[in-house]
């Protein structure tokens, strides 16, 4: 397929003329028409849709943003899309704003099973909390511990799979990740059981201190919700291909500090549940396995395994950064017990 081969040929950190005719992210703020955006927490395009929202807001526009519990081609967002669009067109084409909601941002909070309205994105009043990775598989708000790094081996010939997560086509509802967590090429860090509900709403990131015996490699981070019965369901994830602009050497020989952007989320970790983080180097087949050789993906045929280290001591405080909702939303609407566009 010609377009796919062109994407491969022009893939990389350096922009090319190919993208000058296709990438309009730098001019989104010039759009003067009223804009309403609708996406899903498991939509493969969600981070870039939110970037468009932020670009419009910084340009002084007032776009609307609606995010539900859907993937990109999920038919369940049809009813919400029609309702939102008809109200939007009626307001801006016929001068009747009676159907518009008061606040521009509406989010479906998974785990809480309710819609919430906010004045902006990220929701006002959220705070960024660092939950540190601990030796032995712990996770928590307490500081990093003095311990050796956690290690694993990634073999691109037998790539680490991905279960669920953001996608374009097909179902991507949260699934039980315990089969993945039993693999030796996945590091798992888990918090104690929560004593109260924890609402994580906004952009999620990871600040990792890593070392690899390969210059070219990937790091994948995934956030999961662990129920009292042990079921571990994916909430959001993201990855970074090294070397990268977000790859910064630090004091210890060979250690790199990497910033990984995960998909945004709106999720409640209920009391009694636990927060879990995966660190891996593959998400097959959604992400092409990094061959480890630096060769272009279109022509690479040789693969090399990588030995990975994740540091979590006081000098290398690896952590996941969670946006904690600390204020009540402007409006809250519980979802009906049976709603055709929402998951059961």
C-alpha positions in Angstrom: 0.0 0.0 0.0 1.6 3.2 -1.2 0.5 5.5 1.6 1.8 3.0 4.2 5.1 2.7 2.6 5.4 6.5 2.4 4.6 6.7 6.2 7.4 4.2 6.9 9.9 6.0 4.6 9.2 9.3 6.3 8.9 8.1 9.9 11.4 9.6 12.3 12.1 12.5 14.7 13.1 14.9 11.9 10.3 16.5 9.9 10.4 16.2 6.1 8.6 17.9 3.2 6.3 15.0 3.1 4.7 16.2 6.3 4.5 19.8 5.3 1.5 19.0 3.2 -0.1 16.7 5.8 0.6 18.0 9.3 -1.5 21.0 10.3 -1.0 20.8 14.0 0.9 24.1 14.0 -2.0 26.0 12.5 -4.9 24.6 14.5 -5.2 27.8 16.5 -6.0 29.8 13.3 -9.3 28.0 12.9 -12.1 30.5 13.6 -15.1 28.3 13.1 -16.7 26.9 16.3 -15.3 23.5 17.1 -16.6 20.6 19.1 -14.4 17.5 19.6 -15.6 14.0 20.5 -13.3 11.1 21.3 -12.8 8.1 23.5 -10.4 7.1 26.3 -9.4 4.1 24.1 -9.2 6.0 20.8 -5.9 5.8 19.1 -6.1 9.5 18.2 -7.1 10.9 21.6 -3.8 12.5 22.6 -3.7 14.5 19.4 -7.3 15.5 19.6 -6.6 16.9 23.0 -3.6 18.8 21.6 -6.0 20.4 19.1 -8.3 21.4 22.0 -5.4 23.0 23.9 -4.1 24.8 20.7 -7.6 26.3 20.2 -7.9 27.3 23.9 -4.4 29.0 23.8 -5.5 30.9 20.8 -8.5 32.3 22.7 -11.2 30.0 21.2 -13.8 28.2 23.2 -14.0 24.6 21.8 -16.1 21.9 23.4 -14.6 18.5 24.3 -16.4 15.3 25.0 -14.6 12.1 25.9 -16.4 8.8 26.5 -15.4 5.2 27.2 -15.0 4.2 23.5 -12.4 3.3 20.9 -12.2 5.1 17.6 -14.6 3.0 15.5 -16.8 2.1 18.5 -20.5 2.4 17.3 -21.6 3.1 20.9 -20.5 6.7 20.6 -23.1 7.3 17.9 -26.0 8.5 20.1 -23.8 10.9 22.0 -22.2 12.2 18.8 -25.6 12.9 17.3 -26.9 14.6 20.4 -23.8 16.8 20.7 -23.6 17.6 17.0 -27.3 18.6 16.6 -27.1 20.9 19.6 -23.9 22.4 18.3 -25.3 23.0 14.8 -28.6 24.4 16.2 -26.6 26.9 18.3 -24.1 28.0 15.7 -26.2 27.7 12.5 -29.7 28.7 13.8 -28.8 30.9 16.8 -30.4 28.6 19.3 -28.0 27.8 22.2 -30.6 26.2 24.4 -29.2 22.7 23.8 -25.6 23.5 24.7 -24.3 22.5 28.1 -23.0 25.1 30.4 -19.4 23.9 30.6 -17.3 23.0 27.6 -15.6 19.8 28.8 -17.7 16.6 29.4 -15.9 13.4 30.5 -17.1 9.9 31.3 -15.3 8.7 34.4 -14.7 5.0 34.2 -14.9 3.2 37.5 -17.3 5.8 38.8 -19.7 5.3 35.9 -20.7 8.9 35.6 -20.4 11.9 33.3 -18.7 15.0 34.6 -18.6 18.5 33.3 -15.6 20.8 33.7 -14.6 24.3 32.7 -11.5 23.2 31.0 -9.0 20.5 30.3 -7.1 19.4 32.3 -9.9 19.7 34.9 -9.2 22.7 37.2 -7.9 21.8 40.6 -6.1 18.6 39.6 -2.6 18.0 41.2 0.3 16.0 39.8 1.3 13.2 42.2 4.4 11.1 41.9 3.9 7.4 42.7 7.4 5.9 42.9 8.4 2.5 41.6 9.9 0.3 44.4 12.3 -2.6 44.4 10.4 -5.9 44.7 7.3 -4.6 42.8 6.0 -2.0 45.1 4.3 1.3 44.2 3.4 4.3 46.3 3.5 7.9 47.2 6.4 7.3 49.7 9.8 8.2 48.4 12.2 6.0 46.4 14.1 3.3 48.2 17.8 2.5 48.1 17.8 -0.7 46.2 19.3 -2.2 43.0 17.5 -1.7 39.7 14.8 -4.1 38.4 15.8 -5.9 35.2 14.3 -7.8 32.3 15.3 -9.0 28.8 13.3 -8.0 25.7 13.6 -10.2 22.6 12.1 -8.6 19.5 11.9 -12.0 17.9 9.4 -12.9 20.7 7.9 -9.5 21.4 5.9 -8.7 24.5 2.2 -8.6 23.5 -0.4 -5.9 24.4 -3.8 -6.9 25.8 -6.4 -4.2 25.2 -5.5 -0.6 25.1 -6.1 2.2 22.5 -7.0 1.1 19.0 -8.5 2.2 15.7 -10.7 -0.8 14.8 -12.2 -3.5 16.9 -12.9 -3.9 20.6 -10.4 -2.4 23.1 -12.4 -2.5 26.3 -10.2 -3.1 29.4 -9.2 -6.7 29.7 -7.5 -8.8 32.4 -3.8 -8.3 32.1 -2.7 -11.1 34.5 -1.5 -13.4 31.7 0.8 -10.5 30.5 2.0 -9.9 34.1 3.3 -13.5 34.3 5.9 -12.9 31.6 9.5 -12.4 32.5 9.8 -9.4 30.1 7.2 -7.3 32.0 8.0 -5.5 35.3 5.0 -5.1 37.6 4.7 -2.5 40.4 1.6 -2.5 42.6 0.4 -0.3 45.4 -1.3 -1.4 48.6 -5.1 -1.5 48.6 -6.6 2.0 48.6 -8.3 3.2 51.7 -10.5 5.6 49.7 -11.6 6.3 46.2 -8.9 7.8 43.9 -10.0 9.8 40.9 -7.3 10.1 38.2 -8.4 12.6 35.5 -6.1 14.2 33.1 -2.8 13.6 31.3 -0.7 10.7 32.7 3.1 10.5 32.4 6.0 8.4 33.6 9.5 9.6 34.6 11.9 6.7 34.2 15.6 6.2 34.8 16.6 3.4 32.6 19.7 1.7 31.1 19.8 -0.7 28.1 22.7 -2.5 26.4 21.1 -1.3 23.1 21.1 2.3 22.0 17.9 1.6 20.0 15.1 0.3 22.2 11.6 1.0 23.4 10.0 1.5 26.8 6.3 0.9 27.3 4.4 2.0 30.5 0.9 0.9 31.3 -1.4 1.8 34.2 -3.8 -0.8 35.5 -6.6 -1.1 38.1 -6.4 -4.2 40.2 -9.7 -5.3 41.7 -9.9 -7.1 45.1 -10.3 -10.5 43.3 -6.9 -9.9 41.5 -8.3 -8.9 38.1 -5.9 -6.4 36.6 -7.5 -4.2 33.9 -5.7 -1.7 31.7 -6.5 2.0 32.2 -4.1 3.7 29.9 -0.6 3.3 28.4 2.1 4.9 26.3 5.6 4.3 25.0 8.8 5.9 23.8 11.3 4.8 21.2 14.9 5.6 22.0 17.0 7.5 21.1 14.5 10.4 21.5 14.4 14.1 22.3 13.0 13.1 25.7 16.1 10.9 26.3 18.5 12.7 28.7 21.7 11.1 30.1 22.2 11.4 33.9 25.1 10.9 36.2 25.4 7.1 36.4 27.2 5.6 33.3 24.7 4.7 30.7 21.6 5.7 32.6 19.0 7.7 30.7 16.1 9.7 32.0 13.1 9.3 29.8 9.7 11.0 29.9 6.9 8.7 28.7 3.5 10.2 27.8 0.6 7.8 28.5 -2.9 8.2 27.1 -5.0 10.7 29.1 -7.6 9.1 31.3 -10.6 9.7 33.5 -10.8 6.8 35.9 -11.8 6.1 39.5 -9.7 3.6 41.4 -12.3 2.4 43.9 -11.6 1.9 47.6 -10.1 -1.6 48.1 -8.6 -1.6 44.6 -4.9 -1.3 43.9 -2.9 0.8 41.4 -0.5 -1.1 39.2 2.1 -0.1 36.7 3.8 -2.2 33.9 7.1 -1.4 32.4 8.0 -3.4 29.3 9.6 -2.9 25.9 7.0 -4.3 23.5 3.3 -3.9 22.8 2.9 -6.3 19.9 1.1 -6.1 17.5 0.0 -2.5 18.1 3.6 -1.3 18.2 6.2 -2.8 15.7 8.9 -4.5 17.8 12.1 -2.4 17.9 14.7 -4.6 16.2 17.4 -3.1 18.4 19.7 -2.4 15.5 18.7 1.1 14.5 17.7 0.0 11.0 14.5 1.5 9.5 11.4 -0.6 10.2 10.6 -0.9 6.5 13.9 -2.8 5.7 15.0 -4.2 9.1 15.5 -8.0 9.0 17.9 -8.6 11.9 16.9 -8.4 15.5 18.9 -8.1 18.7 17.7 -8.8 22.3 18.1 -6.0 24.8 18.9 -6.2 28.6 16.8 -3.5 30.3 17.3 -1.9 33.7 14.8 0.3 35.5 16.3 2.3 38.4 14.3 3.4 41.4 16.7 4.6 44.1 16.9 8.1 45.6 19.3 9.3 42.9 17.0 7.8 40.2 13.4 8.2 41.4 11.4 6.5 38.7 7.7 7.2 39.1 4.4 7.4 37.4 2.8 10.8 37.5 -0.9 10.7 38.2 -3.3 13.7 37.8 -5.5 13.5 41.0 -8.8 15.3 40.8 -8.9 17.3 44.0 -12.1 19.4 43.4 -15.6 18.5 42.6 -16.7 19.0 39.0 -19.1 21.7 37.9 -21.7 19.0 37.2 -22.1 15.3 37.7 -24.6 13.0 35.9 -24.7 9.3 36.9 -25.0 7.0 33.9 -28.2 5.1 33.5 -28.2 1.4 34.6 -28.6 0.5 30.9 -27.3 2.9 28.3 -26.6 1.7 24.7 -23.5 3.8 24.2 -21.8 2.9 27.5 -20.1 -0.3 28.6 -21.9 -2.6 31.0 
